[in-house]
């Protein structure tokens, strides 16, 4: 078989080029630290690396979202802590206001103290986060949630929470709606609140109601006790829409005493003093839908503290009824704030758990990418030496082929 000189030369050059190409590829791998210089090096691994990189980027985005959540919830927790401290002081002041030895001047001073507490509470209710968004305005972060209105402090935000995607399957609220913090009872709350009608002319004072039979037919309905005389009264039981459920007459109240009225349906309330004909007392059930605007409660007790009571038994009774109602409502508001704080703490704990899980996931993604993309320097170095030797061998072989010829052979 005859082999041309051209084929000899071309074969030698092709061998050198192939070795140079392999050597250049190794140089690129070692220089970049990447096993796959181009997707053609390992198409399957390249496709898998793209998917893992996308998952890694998404995991990083979730981590940044959780950082924002932690910051917002941390600010809310600090704000609610201040609210808790303030309400504790308000409760102390309300107990102090019940001291019967206080003069009208002392009560006026206490009214100013509570007015300042109301202003501070309003400032906390309108607190903002690090980016200037109001904490308790719902989804409308640029709207000041609590503002003065015709009927006192009104909530102007919405009822939507700002949920942030904290993980692939978990969205966490980065704040709470203002009405859920300052205007309601904690979910699952039971019990009753009492109040006296402002038009009462007697000296009767209503106490805190109690549920004597949790399964009673009247539990959950509104009771209205209307005195028709100093000893007789009518009890009307209505629903939340003011539809009459039942009505009955009672008698036997002893004026001037403290008497517990066992109302039909499983509710009991204490009334003391001497009611006048036409006096009314209302017992309202506590639930998550009950309107408990804390600012209205403070406004009522501040106004009542400003009214003179010395030598006026009727005004004293009105003040005691307003005070008792305020204490009951502030207690419910206080418990609700604690419930919201617990919810915030639970969310922060969940974020910590998701952060730990996210860190483990990030390490897993990095490990998988490293196995697919990073070059093995020991193997690459050995291959570099091998390819260098192969290139030298190919070059030497080419020189041998180049020296092979009739004229060269003849000359030798």
LINMOVEN-V681536 format. One record per helix or strand. SS is the DSSP state (H for helix, E for strand). FROM is the first residue (numbers start at 0). LEN is the number of residues. If there is no record, write none. Layout:
BEGIN
[[SS/FROM/LEN] [SS/FROM/LEN]]
END
This chain:
BEGIN
[[H/4/28] [E/33/1] [H/38/3] [H/42/55] [H/103/22] [E/127/1] [E/133/1] [E/145/4] [E/151/4] [E/162/5] [E/169/4] [H/177/5] [E/191/5] [E/204/2] [E/209/2] [E/221/6] [E/232/6] [E/243/7] [E/257/6] [E/266/6] [E/279/6] [H/293/12] [H/312/61] [E/373/1] [H/376/26] [H/405/6]]
END
